[in-house]
């Protein structure tokens, strides 16, 4: 159990962490070094396991553990488990490539305290298997109705990500989504939490202490931070990606179907802009079960350039920093903001 930090929430108590800050399990960014750095800093490092084989994921988790400053620090693992077939998007497919059972067993054996489903709600047997081994399950949601589905299926926690966020995201803004999902979660008391209502984390556009403080005021118990940790010394992302976050303007990101067939926010580049001017062409391909970028590869298009994934908050990020600095600054600013809120409550207006 880590020593208490200056901000104690149900999340810090539940997971045994100092600060209510989680590393978003971003593909090819949240590797072993970054996850370890965030856990070492008192947050919760979450390894991004998107499209990794069991062998690759095992290697990343081993690297993370080797970098822990204290043995047995808590950590999580993130996978994408979209529904395939039936009423699901026709472009959905199995990102585990048939290895889900092996990946689940590996996560259990690794000693993770949290499993995160980034896309889609896990099947009940998967949730039950994690629960059997004392592992909590959190689901990403972009709409209140998704929260209901996940909680009815049996997950323990939710992360409400606003449309501002990078990567796969919905179309409801952070300020609207978080309190709405909190209202849903308050109706559920997952068995693993022994009488506690389902906690909600906030995500989308959060990069500093003001974002953390405002999220807590909206009813969240902590934050899930992605883009800020892309521009981080320990991130596994390429240096070019880190610098692109710092250079990005507030208006330079957009959601697109081109890359995966589901809405995903990235920094616009000439390739994405070429699809924007084609109206509904990307949607029409997706309706047929064809991912636009795969269509371009099959047709030997020569100007394909995969964009850098990031959220709108990239416009506010001005430098690349070590994870500990990011966490420490976020916590310190959040404490100041929460103290200020108390002043507003107890002081008479001087106007």
C-alpha positions as a Python dict, from the first residue, in 0.01 Angstrom:
ca = {
    (1, 'X'): (0, 0, 0),
    (2, 'X'): (147, 334, -106),
    (3, 'X'): (154, 624, 142),
    (4, 'X'): (-139, 861, 106),
    (5, 'X'): (-99, 1162, -120),
    (6, 'X'): (-256, 1504, -67),
    (7, 'X'): (-573, 1400, -254),
    (8, 'X'): (-754, 1089, -131),
    (9, 'X'): (-1046, 953, -333),
    (10, 'X'): (-1222, 616, -354),
    (11, 'X'): (-983, 537, -642),
    (12, 'X'): (-664, 587, -441),
    (13, 'X'): (-805, 378, -158),
    (14, 'X'): (-935, 103, -385),
    (15, 'X'): (-612, 58, -583),
    (16, 'X'): (-362, 150, -313),
    (17, 'X'): (-208, 438, -507),
    (18, 'X'): (-96, 783, -393),
    (19, 'X'): (-259, 997, -659),
    (20, 'X'): (-589, 963, -852),
    (21, 'X'): (-413, 962, -1188),
    (22, 'X'): (-406, 673, -1436),
    (23, 'X'): (-194, 642, -1744),
    (24, 'X'): (-418, 581, -2044),
    (25, 'X'): (-329, 244, -2196),
    (26, 'X'): (-235, 389, -2534),
    (27, 'X'): (-117, 155, -2808),
    (28, 'X'): (257, 183, -2879),
    (29, 'X'): (294, 463, -2622),
    (30, 'X'): (206, 313, -2283),
    (31, 'X'): (488, 60, -2279),
    (32, 'X'): (681, -85, -1988),
    (33, 'X'): (899, 218, -1925),
    (34, 'X'): (613, 470, -1916),
    (35, 'X'): (379, 247, -1714),
    (36, 'X'): (655, 194, -1458),
    (37, 'X'): (730, 567, -1444),
    (38, 'X'): (367, 654, -1370),
    (39, 'X'): (334, 384, -1103),
    (40, 'X'): (667, 495, -953),
    (41, 'X'): (530, 851, -941),
    (42, 'X'): (231, 738, -735),
    (43, 'X'): (-28, 700, -1008),
    (44, 'X'): (-138, 382, -1182),
    (45, 'X'): (58, 274, -1486),
    (46, 'X'): (-157, 94, -1743),
    (47, 'X'): (13, -102, -2020),
    (48, 'X'): (-144, -63, -2363),
    (49, 'X'): (-183, -416, -2500),
    (50, 'X'): (-359, -331, -2827),
    (51, 'X'): (-278, -591, -3098),
    (52, 'X'): (15, -740, -2906),
    (53, 'X'): (72, -1113, -2899),
    (54, 'X'): (88, -1283, -2558),
    (55, 'X'): (466, -1304, -2595),
    (56, 'X'): (500, -933, -2671),
    (57, 'X'): (272, -834, -2384),
    (58, 'X'): (464, -1059, -2143),
    (59, 'X'): (788, -888, -2244),
    (60, 'X'): (641, -540, -2190),
    (61, 'X'): (505, -630, -1847),
    (62, 'X'): (842, -781, -1752),
    (63, 'X'): (1018, -461, -1856),
    (64, 'X'): (774, -256, -1649),
    (65, 'X'): (828, -468, -1338),
    (66, 'X'): (1205, -447, -1379),
    (67, 'X'): (1174, -67, -1366),
    (68, 'X'): (956, -54, -1054),
    (69, 'X'): (1129, 124, -767),
    (70, 'X'): (932, -88, -522),
    (71, 'X'): (823, -448, -578),
    (72, 'X'): (455, -521, -625),
    (73, 'X'): (350, -171, -728),
    (74, 'X'): (-5, -177, -866),
    (75, 'X'): (-57, -163, -1242),
    (76, 'X'): (-319, -233, -1506),
    (77, 'X'): (-341, -373, -1858),
    (78, 'X'): (-560, -241, -2141),
    (79, 'X'): (-698, -438, -2437),
    (80, 'X'): (-949, -353, -2711),
    (81, 'X'): (-1237, -603, -2726),
    (82, 'X'): (-1496, -478, -2975),
    (83, 'X'): (-1804, -683, -3050),
    (84, 'X'): (-1766, -866, -3380),
    (85, 'X'): (-2064, -962, -3594),
    (86, 'X'): (-2433, -919, -3518),
    (87, 'X'): (-2533, -556, -3478),
    (88, 'X'): (-2174, -434, -3434),
    (89, 'X'): (-1991, -207, -3677),
    (90, 'X'): (-1908, -402, -3990),
    (91, 'X'): (-1547, -284, -3968),
    (92, 'X'): (-1494, -433, -3620),
    (93, 'X'): (-1259, -726, -3592),
    (94, 'X'): (-1079, -928, -3328),
    (95, 'X'): (-776, -723, -3224),
    (96, 'X'): (-651, -1015, -3012),
    (97, 'X'): (-629, -1235, -3323),
    (98, 'X'): (-787, -1529, -3144),
    (99, 'X'): (-552, -1504, -2846),
    (100, 'X'): (-792, -1351, -2592),
    (101, 'X'): (-786, -1648, -2355),
    (102, 'X'): (-405, -1653, -2354),
    (103, 'X'): (-392, -1277, -2297),
    (104, 'X'): (-641, -1299, -2010),
    (105, 'X'): (-439, -1578, -1847),
    (106, 'X'): (-121, -1374, -1889),
    (107, 'X'): (-278, -1066, -1729),
    (108, 'X'): (-397, -1276, -1435),
    (109, 'X'): (-55, -1438, -1392),
    (110, 'X'): (117, -1098, -1410),
    (111, 'X'): (-51, -978, -1091),
    (112, 'X'): (-230, -679, -1246),
    (113, 'X'): (-483, -513, -1019),
    (114, 'X'): (-695, -375, -1303),
    (115, 'X'): (-806, -482, -1650),
    (116, 'X'): (-930, -211, -1885),
    (117, 'X'): (-1146, -274, -2190),
    (118, 'X'): (-1077, 20, -2419),
    (119, 'X'): (-1322, -67, -2697),
    (120, 'X'): (-1625, -288, -2636),
    (121, 'X'): (-1760, -458, -2325),
    (122, 'X'): (-1592, -789, -2230),
    (123, 'X'): (-1803, -1102, -2231),
    (124, 'X'): (-1933, -1198, -1887),
    (125, 'X'): (-1713, -1506, -1867),
    (126, 'X'): (-1405, -1285, -1914),
    (127, 'X'): (-1520, -1046, -1641),
    (128, 'X'): (-1598, -1337, -1409),
    (129, 'X'): (-1255, -1489, -1469),
    (130, 'X'): (-1080, -1166, -1371),
    (131, 'X'): (-1304, -1133, -1066),
    (132, 'X'): (-1224, -1489, -960),
    (133, 'X'): (-861, -1382, -932),
    (134, 'X'): (-934, -1053, -756),
    (135, 'X'): (-877, -830, -1058),
    (136, 'X'): (-1105, -531, -1109),
    (137, 'X'): (-1249, -454, -1453),
    (138, 'X'): (-1294, -105, -1595),
    (139, 'X'): (-1471, -16, -1920),
    (140, 'X'): (-1419, 292, -2136),
    (141, 'X'): (-1748, 460, -2231),
    (142, 'X'): (-1838, 752, -2455),
    (143, 'X'): (-2213, 768, -2390),
    (144, 'X'): (-2431, 710, -2081),
    (145, 'X'): (-2605, 417, -2253),
    (146, 'X'): (-2267, 244, -2284),
    (147, 'X'): (-2226, 284, -1908),
    (148, 'X'): (-2551, 99, -1846),
    (149, 'X'): (-2449, -189, -2074),
    (150, 'X'): (-2107, -226, -1910),
    (151, 'X'): (-2237, -215, -1554),
    (152, 'X'): (-2519, -457, -1631),
    (153, 'X'): (-2257, -694, -1774),
    (154, 'X'): (-2069, -680, -1443),
    (155, 'X'): (-1774, -439, -1474),
    (156, 'X'): (-1661, -263, -1156),
    (157, 'X'): (-1558, 79, -1282),
    (158, 'X'): (-1609, 313, -1575),
    (159, 'X'): (-1393, 566, -1753),
    (160, 'X'): (-1600, 835, -1926),
    (161, 'X'): (-1400, 977, -2215),
    (162, 'X'): (-1522, 1294, -2381),
    (163, 'X'): (-1496, 1360, -2751),
    (164, 'X'): (-1192, 1582, -2688),
    (165, 'X'): (-980, 1276, -2621),
    (166, 'X'): (-729, 1126, -2861),
    (167, 'X'): (-769, 785, -3021),
    (168, 'X'): (-1105, 609, -3026),
    (169, 'X'): (-1365, 838, -2874),
    (170, 'X'): (-1734, 925, -2887),
    (171, 'X'): (-1907, 1250, -2969),
    (172, 'X'): (-2021, 1373, -2625),
    (173, 'X'): (-1813, 1646, -2459),
    (174, 'X'): (-1629, 1578, -2135),
    (175, 'X'): (-1829, 1834, -1935),
    (176, 'X'): (-2159, 1673, -2037),
    (177, 'X'): (-2051, 1310, -2030),
    (178, 'X'): (-1879, 1282, -1693),
    (179, 'X'): (-2166, 1392, -1467),
    (180, 'X'): (-2413, 1193, -1677),
    (181, 'X'): (-2209, 874, -1641),
    (182, 'X'): (-2158, 941, -1269),
    (183, 'X'): (-2536, 960, -1232),
    (184, 'X'): (-2568, 620, -1398),
    (185, 'X'): (-2287, 463, -1194),
    (186, 'X'): (-2441, 571, -864),
    (187, 'X'): (-2722, 323, -925),
    (188, 'X'): (-2481, 26, -920),
    (189, 'X'): (-2288, -141, -639),
    (190, 'X'): (-2055, -400, -794),
    (191, 'X'): (-2000, -704, -573),
    (192, 'X'): (-1622, -666, -588),
    (193, 'X'): (-1649, -325, -424),
    (194, 'X'): (-1838, -449, -116),
    (195, 'X'): (-2113, -190, -101),
    (196, 'X'): (-1935, 96, -275),
    (197, 'X'): (-2102, 247, -580),
    (198, 'X'): (-1926, 205, -914),
    (199, 'X'): (-1643, 460, -946),
    (200, 'X'): (-1604, 675, -1257),
    (201, 'X'): (-1281, 813, -1400),
    (202, 'X'): (-1278, 1116, -1628),
    (203, 'X'): (-1093, 1134, -1958),
    (204, 'X'): (-1068, 1360, -2260),
    (205, 'X'): (-886, 1692, -2256),
    (206, 'X'): (-722, 1644, -1916),
    (207, 'X'): (-357, 1744, -1893),
    (208, 'X'): (-308, 1943, -1572),
    (209, 'X'): (-427, 1993, -1217),
    (210, 'X'): (-718, 2210, -1316),
    (211, 'X'): (-850, 1923, -1525),
    (212, 'X'): (-805, 1684, -1234),
    (213, 'X'): (-977, 1917, -986),
    (214, 'X'): (-1269, 1991, -1217),
    (215, 'X'): (-1315, 1619, -1285),
    (216, 'X'): (-1337, 1548, -913),
    (217, 'X'): (-1595, 1824, -878),
    (218, 'X'): (-1805, 1657, -1150),
    (219, 'X'): (-1817, 1337, -948),
    (220, 'X'): (-1522, 1145, -1092),
    (221, 'X'): (-1280, 972, -855),
    (222, 'X'): (-974, 1022, -1073),
    (223, 'X'): (-850, 1086, -1425),
    (224, 'X'): (-729, 881, -1720),
    (225, 'X'): (-456, 1079, -1895),
    (226, 'X'): (-339, 1009, -2248),
    (227, 'X'): (-210, 1289, -2471),
    (228, 'X'): (-18, 1459, -2189),
    (229, 'X'): (178, 1135, -2142),
    (230, 'X'): (252, 1103, -2513),
    (231, 'X'): (473, 1410, -2474),
    (232, 'X'): (665, 1233, -2199),
    (233, 'X'): (1030, 1134, -2177),
    (234, 'X'): (950, 769, -2100),
    (235, 'X'): (676, 724, -2362),
    (236, 'X'): (734, 449, -2618),
    (237, 'X'): (602, 676, -2892),
    (238, 'X'): (849, 806, -3149),
    (239, 'X'): (1023, 1137, -3082),
    (240, 'X'): (843, 1275, -3387),
    (241, 'X'): (508, 1191, -3224),
    (242, 'X'): (608, 1362, -2899),
    (243, 'X'): (718, 1674, -3084),
    (244, 'X'): (398, 1671, -3292),
    (245, 'X'): (193, 1692, -2972),
    (246, 'X'): (390, 1995, -2854),
    (247, 'X'): (360, 2162, -3195),
    (248, 'X'): (-12, 2090, -3245),
    (249, 'X'): (-265, 2373, -3243),
    (250, 'X'): (-609, 2342, -3082),
    (251, 'X'): (-776, 2322, -3424),
    (252, 'X'): (-545, 2065, -3582),
    (253, 'X'): (-710, 1742, -3463),
    (254, 'X'): (-1028, 1578, -3585),
    (255, 'X'): (-1215, 1250, -3558),
    (256, 'X'): (-1193, 1019, -3855),
    (257, 'X'): (-1322, 680, -3969),
    (258, 'X'): (-1033, 635, -4211),
    (259, 'X'): (-792, 448, -3987),
    (260, 'X'): (-1005, 186, -3810),
    (261, 'X'): (-1363, 227, -3926),
    (262, 'X'): (-1470, 378, -3594),
    (263, 'X'): (-1431, 742, -3479),
    (264, 'X'): (-1072, 809, -3381),
    (265, 'X'): (-912, 1146, -3308),
    (266, 'X'): (-574, 1226, -3460),
    (267, 'X'): (-373, 1522, -3581),
    (268, 'X'): (-473, 1608, -3934),
    (269, 'X'): (-219, 1547, -4209),
    (270, 'X'): (-246, 1567, -4590),
    (271, 'X'): (-368, 1207, -4611),
    (272, 'X'): (-658, 1261, -4369),
    (273, 'X'): (-742, 1596, -4527),
    (274, 'X'): (-769, 1423, -4866),
    (275, 'X'): (-1047, 1209, -4719),
    (276, 'X'): (-1222, 1506, -4560),
    (277, 'X'): (-1288, 1667, -4898),
    (278, 'X'): (-1451, 1346, -5024),
    (279, 'X'): (-1764, 1392, -4816),
    (280, 'X'): (-1923, 1064, -4709),
    (281, 'X'): (-1681, 841, -4897),
    (282, 'X'): (-1523, 700, -4579),
    (283, 'X'): (-1862, 629, -4421),
    (284, 'X'): (-1983, 455, -4737),
    (285, 'X'): (-1684, 219, -4730),
    (286, 'X'): (-1732, 151, -4358),
    (287, 'X'): (-2098, 66, -4419),
    (288, 'X'): (-1971, -210, -4648),
    (289, 'X'): (-1731, -337, -4383),
    (290, 'X'): (-1427, -184, -4551),
    (291, 'X'): (-1176, 21, -4349),
    (292, 'X'): (-1076, 315, -4574),
    (293, 'X'): (-701, 299, -4512),
    (294, 'X'): (-702, -74, -4587),
    (295, 'X'): (-889, 5, -4908),
    (296, 'X'): (-612, 249, -4999),
    (297, 'X'): (-339, -5, -4928),
    (298, 'X'): (-514, -266, -5142),
    (299, 'X'): (-536, -14, -5425),
    (300, 'X'): (-168, 80, -5396),
    (301, 'X'): (-232, 443, -5305),
    (302, 'X'): (110, 604, -5273),
    (303, 'X'): (47, 899, -5039),
    (304, 'X'): (-73, 703, -4735),
    (305, 'X'): (68, 862, -4421),
    (306, 'X'): (-48, 732, -4084),
    (307, 'X'): (-123, 1031, -3859),
    (308, 'X'): (-22, 1089, -3499),
    (309, 'X'): (-300, 1013, -3251),
    (310, 'X'): (-369, 1286, -2995),
    (311, 'X'): (-651, 1478, -2833),
    (312, 'X'): (-751, 1842, -2864),
    (313, 'X'): (-560, 1920, -2546),
    (314, 'X'): (-237, 1887, -2745),
    (315, 'X'): (-284, 2256, -2817),
    (316, 'X'): (-218, 2331, -2450),
    (317, 'X'): (92, 2111, -2412),
    (318, 'X'): (414, 2305, -2451),
    (319, 'X'): (695, 2068, -2359),
    (320, 'X'): (808, 1708, -2320),
    (321, 'X'): (858, 1615, -1954),
    (322, 'X'): (936, 1311, -1738),
    (323, 'X'): (631, 1131, -1602),
    (324, 'X'): (709, 1218, -1240),
    (325, 'X'): (716, 1590, -1321),
    (326, 'X'): (382, 1562, -1499),
    (327, 'X'): (221, 1378, -1208),
    (328, 'X'): (371, 1603, -940),
    (329, 'X'): (270, 1923, -1119),
    (330, 'X'): (-80, 1792, -1182),
    (331, 'X'): (-132, 1700, -818),
    (332, 'X'): (11, 2027, -685),
    (333, 'X'): (-210, 2237, -912),
    (334, 'X'): (-517, 2028, -829),
    (335, 'X'): (-456, 2082, -458),
    (336, 'X'): (-437, 2458, -515),
    (337, 'X'): (-761, 2452, -714),
    (338, 'X'): (-944, 2248, -453),
    (339, 'X'): (-829, 2488, -182),
    (340, 'X'): (-953, 2777, -394),
    (341, 'X'): (-1291, 2609, -425),
    (342, 'X'): (-1310, 2592, -48),
    (343, 'X'): (-1234, 2965, -26),
    (344, 'X'): (-1524, 3036, -260),
    (345, 'X'): (-1751, 2833, -36),
    (346, 'X'): (-1650, 2986, 295),
    (347, 'X'): (-1558, 3346, 211),
    (348, 'X'): (-1781, 3645, 162),
    (349, 'X'): (-1763, 3804, -180),
    (350, 'X'): (-1558, 4123, -197),
    (351, 'X'): (-1757, 4255, -493),
}
